[in-house]
Amino acid sequence: MAAKRKGVLAVFRVAGIDIEIDYSWGVIFLLVLFGLAAGYFPQVIPGYAWFEYWMVGLTATVLFFASVVVHELSHAMMANRFGHRVSRITLFIFGGMAHLSAEPQKASEEFQIAVVGPLTSLVLGVLFWAIPHAVDLSSWRLWSETFQYLGLINIALAVFNLLPGFPLDGGRILRAVFWWQSGDVVAATARAGRWATGVVYGLIFLGALEILYGALLGGIWLILIAMFLRSASIASVQNVTIERILGAAHVRDIMVREPLIVRSDASVAEVVENYFLRFGYAGFPVVRDGHAVGLISLGQVQQCPSEARATRQVESVMRGLDDSVTIAPSATVLEALHKMTEQDTGRLLVMEGDRLAGLITRSGVARFLQMKSRLEAPVELTGRNNV
């Protein structure tokens, strides 16, 4: 069983990919279930018992969200095919999201990863719609209506995702086209983001119309989706710009070249007093006989009981030297940031062979980005001697 992250209701694994169910997903699940069991099915096919409506309503709701998972899995598998590792998919109140380890490197990759989702939903829609036509369900009208509903909702899901609102699939397809035309992914992303603004205003207008005509819940929902799409579009445009900046810089350009180091045989109490409290940094390389052997951070110190800190040595609580806490000077800053995120650490030891060349920190990356955003002219990157 996959580990459950904070804020996640449940998690299970399909084809090596973690499917996370966010707590907010429970709200939309209950809304869809209630809408189908107490509204849609009784209105479309009256005359059945209440428990029958709830039975088909629950089945339709589960199959609908299973369709969303399949949609996202198609994105994930296509991305994995191109080497953009997708380890998890999150289901939340506004749908599903496949978490790519990095943005596609080519317009053709972007197009294929984006288009496979709507195509999958269209195929599912046709399959669900075909079931009551291929199998005689004339005596099971509720089930016939359930499959027809699932067919229509999957087709509607495909159509909605094809809207040219980045980062919807349609917006990503549009970005792929702009990228192919210009060869500049940042400019293509900004252009696709402007198209998303038009889609957002269109959804808000439709939501307002629904409210005026009495469909209060549907109108509010459209407006909420528009607001989410707007914020997601802005964040996606910013992320692409950030990834290009960090992908062009190397670890050697922004690393701390002569970081403060602590001895492996020092007591934890000594390190707390003379390093953490004195300098205010959240972590330090650990050395033994002049060679790096690990990394100690505030997190490891906090796990050590305060009464044991005077007698326990740093090497007994530190994070040992291995690939999870090291990176080469030639690696990109983007690679370093991804590793820090994956390993849940705020810093990495920069190793040149078996020699400690420096230290790169999450806060150092943030300062580098801040300076790049504030300076209009390109700057020459140099090593920084502060953490």
N, C-alpha and C positions, 0 to 999 in steps of 0.2 A: 504494500500500500504506500502511495506517495505521501510525503510529508505535507501537512496542512499549514499554510501561511496565515499570518494574522489578518483578520477581516474576511476570511474565507469560511463559508458554511460547511462545505464538503469538497472532497477532491477524489477523483478516481482516474485511472489511466487507460487510454485507448491507443493502440499502436505505438506505444512508447512515449506518448504525449500526455501530460497531466491536464485533466479537465477540471478546472476550479469553478466552484459555484459561489459567487459572491453573495453576501447577505441581502443585498438589494434585489437580487434575482427573485427571492421569495415573494416580493411584492407583486412583480409582474406575473409570476406564476399563478398566484391566487386570483389576481384580476382577470387573467385569461380564463382560468377555470370557472370562476363565477359567471363571467360573461357568456361562456358557452353553455354551461349547465343550467343556468337560471334565466338566460336571455335568448341566445341565438337558437339553440335546438328546440326549446318549447315553442318559439315563435314560428320557425320554419316547418316543423313537423309536430303539430299538437296531438294530444290524445294519449300520451304515454305516461307511465308512472314516474314520479320524481326521481326515484333511485336509478331508473334507466337513463334519464337525462344526465345524472351525475356520473354514471358509469362511462357513457360515451364521451362526456365532457372531459373526464380525467384522462381517458385514452387519447383523445384528440390533443389535449394540452401536452401530455408527455411526448407524443409523436411529433408535435410541432417543435418542441424544444430539442428533441433528438435530431430533427431536420436542421436546426440551427447549428448543432454540434457537427453534423456531417458537412455542412457548408464551410465551417471554420476549419475542419480537418482537411478539406480539399485544398484550402489555402496553405495550411501547414505542410502538407505532403509535397506540394509543388515547390514551396520555399526550401524544404529540406533537400529536394532534388537538385536545387541550384547551390546547395551548401550554406544557405542562410538558416541556421539551426532554429527550429521552433520547439521549445521544450514544454510550453504550456499554453492552454487556451482558457480564457476567463469568460464565464457567463455572468452578465450583470443586468441591471434593470433595462438598459437600452439595447440589449442583444448579446452578441458574442465578439470576442477579440482574440486573434492569434498573435502571440508576442514573438516577433522576429528578432533574432539576435543582432541584425544589422539591416540597413536599407539595401534593396537590390542594387547591383553595380552596373546593370545595363537596362536600357529601356525595354528590350525584348523580355528580360526576366520580370520586370515590373508588370508588363502587360499580361504575361502568362499567369503569374501569381494572382493578379487581380481578377482576371476574367474567369478563372476556373470556379470561383465561388458562385456567381450568378448562374453559370452553366450547370453546376451541380444542383442548385435549387430548381432550375427549370426541368432538369431530368427527374428529380424527385416529384415535382408537381405533376408531370405527365404520368409517372408511375402510379401515384396515388389516385389521380383522376381515372386511370384506366382500370383500376381494380374492380369497381362496381360494374364496369362495362364488360370485363372479361369473365367475371364470376356473377352468377345470377343471385343478386341480393334483393330481389323484389319483395321477399317476405321479411327482410331485415332492413327496413327503410332507414332506421336510425343509423345503422352501420354504413349503409350506402351514402347517406348524407355526410357522415363523418369523413369518409375517404374523399368525397368530392370537395369538402371544405379544406382538407389538408392539401389537395391538389391546387386549389385556388390560392390558398395562403402561401404556399411555396412559390407559386408563380408571382404573386404579389411581392414576396420577399426579394425575388430576383429582380423585379422591375424597380423596386425601391432602391436596392443596392446599386443599380445602374445609373441612378441620378448622378449628374456630374458635380457632386459635392465632395471634394477631398476632405477627409480620408475615406469616404465611401468607395466601394469597388469601382463605381463609375468615375469618380474623381481620380482614382489611381490609374484607370485606363486612359483618362484624358491627360494625366501627367505624363504617362508613357509616350503618348503621341507628341506632346509638346517637347519632351526630352529627346525623342527621336529626331524631331525637326531641328532643334537648336543645339543639341549635344551638351546642354548645360542643365543639370538636374536641379540646381538651386533656383534658376530662373523659371524652369518648368514647374517647380513646386509652388513658387510664388504666384505664377499665372493660374495654376489649378486652384490655389487658395482663393483667388479673386472670383473664380467661377462659383466656388462654394458659398461665397457671400450672397450671390444671387439666389442660390438654392435655399439658403437660410431665410431670406426675406420672403421667398415664395411660400415656404412652409408656414411662416408666421402669418402671412396673409390668408392662407387656406384655413389655418387654425382659428383666426379671428372670424372668418365667414361661418365656420361650423358653430362657434359660440353664438353668433348672431341668429343662426337658424335653429338654436335650441340644443345642439349636440355639445353640451358643456364639457363633458369628460373627454370626448374625442378631440375637441378644439384645444383644450389645455395640454393634452398629450402631444399633439403636433407641435405646439409652441415649445414644450420642454425638449422634444427631439431636436428642434431647430437650434435651441440654445446650446444643447450638448454638442451638436454638429459644429457650431460656430467655435466653441472653445477647443474642440478636438482639432479643427482645421488650423487654428492659430498655433496650437501646440505642435502639430505635425510640421508646419512650415518652419517653426523655430528649431525643431529637432533636426531637420535635414540640414539647415544652415550650420548648426552646432556640430553635427557629425562630419560635415565637410571640413570645417576648421580643424577639428581634432584629428581627423584622418590625414590631414596634410602636415601636422606637426608630429615630431618624434619625441619619445620619452627623454632622450638626452637633451632636448631643447629646453625643457621646463623642470627637470628633476633638481632636487637639492643635491649639490655635488659633494658637500662635506657635512653630512648630517651628524647630529649628536648621537653618540653610541653609548650603550651601557654594557657592563661586563656580565657574563653569564653567571658568575659566582657571587654577584652582589645580592644583598637581601632585597626582598620586595619592598620592605619599609624604607630602605635607603634610596631606592629608585623613586618611590613616591615622593619622598622629602626633597631629594636633590635634582630630580628631573621633571616629574609631572607637575608638582606644585611650583617649582622654580621657573620653568620655561613655559608651562601652559600648553605644551603639545600633547596630542592624544596617543602618541606611539613612538617607539624608538627601535632602531636595529639593535640586535644583541650579538656580541662578539665573544669569541674564546680564542686566546693566543693569536689575536690579530685577524681572525677569520670570522666572517658572519656565520652565525648558527641559528638565527631565528629572529622573531619580531615580537616585541611585547607592546600591548596596547592597554588602554584604560579598561577595556572589557575583561581582559585576563586578570588584571589587578582586582577588579570588583568581584570576581569569582573566588578570589582568595580571601578567606576569613580574616578580619582585621587583627585578631589575636595571634594569627599564624604568620603574619607578614614579616615580623622581626627575625624569624628563624628559617623561613623558606627562601630558597634562592630563586633568582629570575628564571634560570633554566628549567625549573620545575613547573612554571606556569606559562612560559612563553609559547608562542606558536612556532613550531620547528621549521627549519629551512626546507621548503619543498616547492614544487611548481605552483602551488596555490597562492604563495605570497611573493613570488619573484617574477621579474620580467626583464627582457633584454633592452639595452639602450636604443637599439634600432627599431623596436616596436613602435607603432603609432600610439599617440595619446588616447585615441579612441579605443584601441585594444586594451590599454591599461585600465581605462574607465570601465569597460565591459567586465574585465576580470575582477576589479574591485567590487562591482555590483554582484557578480556571480558568487564571489567568495565572502561577501558580507564583511569587507574590510575597508578601512579608510585610507590605506597606504600599501605600497608594494616596495620591496627591496629591488633595486636595479642592480642586476648582477652581470658582470662581464667575465664570463668563465666562472672561476671560483672567487673572484674579487668583487667586493662591494664597491660599486661605482657611484651609487647615490640612492636617493629615496624619492618616490613620486607619491603625492598625496591627493586625495579628492579635493581638499580645500585649495591646493595649488592649481589644480585644473580649473576650478571655479574662478580663481583670480585671473588666470590666463585668459579665459573666455571673457571675463568682464573687461579686461584691458583691450582685447581685440575689438570688442563691441564699441568701446569709447574712442578708439583711435581710428581715424578715417584712413590714414596712410599706412601701408604695410610697415611692420617693424621687424628688426632683426632679433631673432630669438636668442636669448642667452640663458645660462644656468642661473637658478635662483638659490640663494643661500639661506632661505627662511622657509619654515613649514607652515 
